Amino acid sequence: MHRTLRPFELLEPESVQEAVQILASAPPGAKILAGGLDLVSRMTRWQVDPPCLISLQRIPAMDFLDVGENGYLRIGPMTTLRSLELSALVRERWPLLQEAAHQIASVQVKTMGTLVGNLCVATPASDMAPVLFVLAAQLGLVGPAGSATIPIEDFFVPVCQSILEPQQIVVEVSVPPMPARAGTAFKKLAHTKACIAKVNAAVLVTVEDGLCRDARIALGAVAPTVVRAHKAEQALQGKPITRQLACEAANLAAAEVTPISDLRASAEYRKHVAAVLTQRAILAAAECALAPDTAAAWHALAADPPTPAGVAGRTCGAGSQAGPA
Ligand SMILES: Cc1cc2nc3c(=O)[nH]c(=O)nc-3n(C[C@H](O)[C@H](O)[C@H](O)COP(=O)(O)OP(=O)(O)OC[C@H]3O[C@@H](n4cnc5c(N)ncnc54)[C@H](O)[C@@H]3O)c2cc1C
């Protein structure tokens, strides 16, 4: 149901320091405003009622997307999902970010919505959070007590919460350089492209001498917060990534998630899809990681795939956005 916005004060600081000072003295419930996509729509539905919004819009240089001296990708708090999707730098050096941003709803959503806003909403169905988990991203925070940098894995708290204090602001997302010989993939199942995920999965694997040296797997929308599938990761370590192994690891990942049933999907279906998407993402990431001369061998290996347990026949039947394995 659409309602009118309740009255609120809009403040527009011109520096991060001023924004922190305003937040520190603002009445309880004051909120940072970035793109406003989530916040304003919840205000129109009277789900939140902030007395005051502190916009980041007038603060200079909050919309950045560049590489720092340490080689990390730096993403500003006002950098939109669309900027990530269109960036040649991101496509070339952190293609997983581009792949996930590309699968978010619509151009309109991505043009308004910021990456940091997407994370601060803290929904377990975020497409960007699992991707940033496997890329080992960090968040830069600023508050009255000073600044801090935390791994993204420490940011989320069940359910739909983060460790962000009411007076803290996220000022940067930083992403380390991709490891050598690494490949990545993101798979998502949603009802339509305009919808948030029923399940998503992000994978990074490092392959050396034909063996998996490192694996990072994260799944979204299958638990109160993003899940790192540690047992599945361990199952891949030190072995050649065959379809059989990817299938076994995918089944372990599905065993590690604790989805709920809701309007979008049943818990049972989500577990099933978690296995399917994880298998596909592992294989796609492995293919990316392989050098051109070994890619042909991998394709031969992939010719006769087993399927995750309980996935009869249509291994790839998880929906339009999940894409081919
Ligand atoms: C129709 C629709 C479809 C969508 N589809 C998808 C999808 O497919 N996949 C997906 O992952 N997401 C999806 N989303 C979610 C969307 O990505 C987020 O709503 C959006 O990115 C939020 O960013 P924003 O800049 O608009 O945040 P805002 O609405 O401005 O803020 C959101 C929250 O974050 C806080 N916040 C924002 N910036 C900061 C900061 N720097 N420091 C501290 N707190 C901050 C705000 O106070 C607020 O609580 C969809 C949303 C809509 C409306």
The ligand as a MOL file (V3000), in Angstrom:
LIG
                    3D

  0  0  0     0  0            999 V3000
M  V30 BEGIN CTAB
M  V30 COUNTS 53 58 0 0 0
M  V30 BEGIN ATOM
M  V30 1 C 13.0540 -3.0700 -7.3460 0
M  V30 2 C 14.3390 -3.4620 -6.6300 0
M  V30 3 C 15.0530 -4.5550 -7.1080 0
M  V30 4 C 16.2400 -4.9360 -6.4590 0
M  V30 5 N 16.9230 -6.0140 -6.9270 0
M  V30 6 C 18.0620 -6.3940 -6.3270 0
M  V30 7 C 18.7890 -7.5180 -6.7980 0
M  V30 8 O 18.4380 -8.1600 -7.7790 0
M  V30 9 N 19.9220 -7.8640 -6.1140 0
M  V30 10 C 20.3680 -7.1690 -5.0180 0
M  V30 11 O 21.3960 -7.5180 -4.4440 0
M  V30 12 N 19.6950 -6.0790 -4.5610 0
M  V30 13 C 18.5600 -5.6980 -5.1750 0
M  V30 14 N 17.8770 -4.6180 -4.7040 0
M  V30 15 C 18.4100 -3.8810 -3.5410 0
M  V30 16 C 19.2030 -2.6610 -3.9920 0
M  V30 17 O 20.4380 -3.0690 -4.5290 0
M  V30 18 C 19.4410 -1.7970 -2.7590 0
M  V30 19 O 18.1760 -1.3700 -2.2840 0
M  V30 20 C 20.2540 -0.5500 -3.0720 0
M  V30 21 O 21.5120 -0.8980 -3.5930 0
M  V30 22 C 20.4270 0.2550 -1.8220 0
M  V30 23 O 21.3500 1.2850 -2.0910 0
M  V30 24 P 20.9480 2.8140 -1.8390 0
M  V30 25 O 22.1450 3.6090 -2.1960 0
M  V30 26 O 19.6880 3.1750 -2.5350 0
M  V30 27 O 20.7470 2.7760 -0.2550 0
M  V30 28 P 19.7730 3.6650 0.6540 0
M  V30 29 O 18.3600 3.2840 0.4090 0
M  V30 30 O 20.1240 5.1100 0.5500 0
M  V30 31 O 20.2500 3.1330 2.0880 0
M  V30 32 C 19.9620 1.8230 2.4920 0
M  V30 33 C 20.3770 1.6430 3.9640 0
M  V30 34 O 21.7920 1.7180 4.0680 0
M  V30 35 C 22.1850 2.7780 4.9330 0
M  V30 36 N 23.3690 3.3680 4.3220 0
M  V30 37 C 23.5490 3.6830 3.0150 0
M  V30 38 N 24.7860 4.1330 2.8050 0
M  V30 39 C 25.4110 4.1100 4.0020 0
M  V30 40 C 26.7300 4.4440 4.4310 0
M  V30 41 N 27.6550 4.9080 3.5820 0
M  V30 42 N 27.0380 4.2930 5.7470 0
M  V30 43 C 26.1140 3.8250 6.6120 0
M  V30 44 N 24.8580 3.4760 6.2730 0
M  V30 45 C 24.5120 3.6200 4.9750 0
M  V30 46 C 20.9860 3.7220 4.9680 0
M  V30 47 O 20.9550 4.4690 6.1810 0
M  V30 48 C 19.8320 2.7410 4.8690 0
M  V30 49 O 19.5710 2.1760 6.1420 0
M  V30 50 C 16.6970 -4.2090 -5.3260 0
M  V30 51 C 15.9730 -3.1080 -4.8770 0
M  V30 52 C 14.8060 -2.7290 -5.5030 0
M  V30 53 C 14.0440 -1.5450 -5.0060 0
M  V30 END ATOM
M  V30 BEGIN BOND
M  V30 1 1 1 2
M  V30 2 1 2 3
M  V30 3 2 2 52
M  V30 4 2 3 4
M  V30 5 1 4 5
M  V30 6 1 4 50
M  V30 7 2 5 6
M  V30 8 1 6 7
M  V30 9 1 6 13
M  V30 10 2 7 8
M  V30 11 1 7 9
M  V30 12 1 9 10
M  V30 13 2 10 11
M  V30 14 1 10 12
M  V30 15 2 12 13
M  V30 16 1 13 14
M  V30 17 1 14 15
M  V30 18 1 14 50
M  V30 19 1 15 16
M  V30 20 1 16 17
M  V30 21 1 16 18
M  V30 22 1 18 19
M  V30 23 1 18 20
M  V30 24 1 20 21
M  V30 25 1 20 22
M  V30 26 1 22 23
M  V30 27 1 23 24
M  V30 28 2 24 25
M  V30 29 1 24 26
M  V30 30 1 24 27
M  V30 31 1 27 28
M  V30 32 2 28 29
M  V30 33 1 28 30
M  V30 34 1 28 31
M  V30 35 1 31 32
M  V30 36 1 32 33
M  V30 37 1 33 34
M  V30 38 1 33 48
M  V30 39 1 34 35
M  V30 40 1 35 36
M  V30 41 1 35 46
M  V30 42 1 36 37
M  V30 43 1 36 45
M  V30 44 2 37 38
M  V30 45 1 38 39
M  V30 46 1 39 40
M  V30 47 2 39 45
M  V30 48 1 40 41
M  V30 49 2 40 42
M  V30 50 1 42 43
M  V30 51 2 43 44
M  V30 52 1 44 45
M  V30 53 1 46 47
M  V30 54 1 46 48
M  V30 55 1 48 49
M  V30 56 2 50 51
M  V30 57 1 51 52
M  V30 58 1 52 53
M  V30 END BOND
M  V30 END CTAB
M  END
